[in-house]
Amino acid sequence: MARGGIRESDLYLPVKRLLEGQGYTVKGEVGAADVVAMRDGEEPVVVELKAGFSLSLFHQAIERQAITDVVYIAVPRGSGRPFLKALADNRKLCRRLGLGLITVRLQDEFVEVHCDPEPYRPRQSKPRKARLLREFARLVGDPNTGGMTRRNLVTAYRQEALLCLALLDRLGPTKAALVAQVTGIVHARRLMADNHYGWFERVQTGIYALSPNGTTALDAYAVEIERLSSKLPEAGQSEAKGAA
């Protein structure tokens, strides 16, 4: 199969020379395998060649794991950031699948082994897990449909901003300390000062109001604001207005 004029067979000799340099006897197209290498009665090494990363390449490599634990995939080395990202992502995938990854720079036939086949040992990130659990706990209800685009995602931070927005819409310009007290968002002052969404404007020291973008957001997020507003206390509104 060729991709952009590149043939899988273009990879064969560079990969063969790499393996032969390590003492292997190498043969191409043995059974279903693109490349098979043997050395001193060790486990056979199988390399699957493709003109680029693809799902079928990984399917083929997984099939070869029924023959040997030492299976590599080999692709031409590209250039630019898109290829480097693809390389990093597919290296992670190879490690999870217990596959090795080889690239061949066809201009000078330079061969690089990016990872070797070995059992995958998952390592969990405690900070990432903690962030996930914090976000889960902070989210009010279930505002998002799984699989939706992240552009319109309602995060816990956005919900807090919307709650501040709803209170300012109800009370008008309000002291940040009062916004924090009524909404229960202890960092309300910092949230409005950072103004990540452009919804707030400071009208006096420590006093915030809706910006024009904030007024627009009232309509855009009307359903979510109505749901969140049920958290705002009904009592004490007159005192809140006076304090503002």
N, C-alpha and C positions, 0 to 999 in steps of 0.2 A: 504494500500500500504506500503510495507517495503522498506527501503533503508539501506543497510549495516547491515541487521539483526534487524533494529529498526522498530517497528510497531507503527502505529498511536495510537493504543489503549494503548501503553505504556505511553502516555502523559495524558491519561484521568484522572486517580486518582490524580496525583499531581495538575492538574488544578482544578479538582473538590474540593480538600481540600482547595486550595487557595480561591476559591469563597465562599465555605461554611464558611470559617473563617471570611468572610466579611458579613455574614448574608444572603447569597443567598441559595435558594433551587435549587439544580442542578440535571439535568437529561441528559443522553446521548442519541444520535441518536433520536432526536425529529424531525419528518418530514425530511427535507433535511439537517438539521443542526447537526453537530457533538456533540456540547454541548450547552445546553440552561440553563440559570440561571435566576431566578426570585426573586425579593425582594420587599415586601410591595407595590405591584401595580406599581412599577417603570417600565421603559422601559426594555424589555427583553435583556439580554446579550447573545450574540452568540459567540462561539469560534470555529474556524475551525482548525482541527489538521492535521499536515502533518509531514512526516519523514524528510523533508528538504524544503528549499525555492524552489518554482517553480512557473511558470506562472499560472498553473492551480489552485494553492492555492489562488493566488490573484483574479483569476476569480471567484472562489467560494465565497470568502469573499465579493466581490463586489455584487454578487447576493444576499447575505444575507442582504445587506444594504437596500434591498427592504422591509425587515421585520422590521428592527430596525436600529437606528443610532449607537448602541453600539456593534460593531463587532470587534473581535480580531482574529489574527492568532497566532498559537502556534507551535513551532518547537523545536526539541532537541537542546540543546546548544552544539556546537562543541568546538574544541580547535585549537590553532594556529592562525597565522596571516590571512590565507585565510578566515577562518570563521569570524574573527573579522571584516575584510573588508566587507564580505557579510552581516554581521549584521548591520554595519553602513549604507551601501547602501540601504538595505531593510527597515531600520528604516526611512530613508528619504522618501522612496517610500510610506510606511505606512502613514506617516504624510501627504503626498500630497493627498492620497486617503481617508483620514479620518478614517483610521483603527488603531486598537491597536496591539501591538506586545508583545508576551510572549515567553520566552525560558524556557526550562526545562532541568536541568542537571540530566540526568538519573542515574548517579552513586549514588547520595544521594537525588534525587527528589527535588532539590532546584529549586523553580520557581521564575523567575524575570520578572517584567513588565517593558518593555523598553519605551513604550509610550502608552498613552490612546487615544481612538477615540475622535477626535475633529475636527471642521471645519478647513480646511487648509487656513492659512493666509500667502500668499507669501510675502517674504521680499527680495526686490532687493538689490544687492550689487552695490553701486555707484562706488567704485573703479574698480570692474570687468567690469562694463558697460563702464567706461572711458577707460580702457585698450582695450576693444573690439573696441571702436570707434577710438582710436588712431591707432590701427593696421589696421583697415579698411582704414583710411585716408592715412597711410604711404605706403600701398601696391600699387605697380605700376601695373595697369591693373588687370587681373584676372588670376594669374599664376597657380592656383590649381583647380583640379576637385573635387567638393563636394563628400565626402565619401572616398577619397583616404587615404592611410595609412599615419600617421603623420611622419613616418621616412623620407619620401621624400618631406615633406611639404616645400614649398617656403614661408618663412615668410618675413616680411618687413626687419627684421635684416639681413636675408640671402641675400635679394636683395641688401641692402646697401653694404654688403661684396663683392658681385659679381660685383657691380659697381666699387668699389675700385680695385678689381682684374682686371677688364677690363682696367682700366686706367693704372695700373702698367704694364700690358701686352703691352700696346700701347707705354708707355714712358720709360719703364725700371725703375731702382731704382729712387725713387721720394721722395721729402720732404713731410712729412705728412701734412704740412700746405697747400701745393699746391694741394694735393689730396683733402683736405677739400674744397678748393676754387673751383676747377674745377667740382667736383661731387656735391657740395652743401651739403655734409654730414658734418655737423659742428663737429661731434664727431669722424671723420675719424681716428684721431691719436689714440684715446682710442680703437676704434674698431680693428685697426691693431695691437696695442700693446697687447690687450687681446687675440687676435688670437684664437678665439673660435673654428674655423674650421681647424686651422693649415695651413692656406693658405699663411701667410705672414711671413717674417723674416726681422729683423732690421739689415741693413748692416753697418749703421753708426748712430750716434746720430740724431734722428729725420728723418732718411731716411729709407724707406722700399722698399722691392722687393718681388717678388713671391718666395715662398718656393717650393720644389718639389711637395708637395701636392697641392699647388696652381696651378702649371702647369697642373697637372692631372685634377683639377676641371675645367679648361678651356674647356676640351673636354666633361666632364660629364655634364656641364651646358651650353653647346654651344648655344642652342636655347634661353635660358633665357638671357644669356649674350648679344647675338646679339640684342635682343629686348631692353634690358636696355641700351645698348651702344648708342642708338639713343638719349639718354639724354645728352651724352657727347658732348661738343662743338667741332666743327671741326676746328674752327679758333683758333689761338694762340698755336697750338701744338709745333711749333718750339720754342716759348718763354718758354713753359713749359719744354721742354727738356733742354734748357739752364739753367733754374732755378734749375733743378734737379742736 
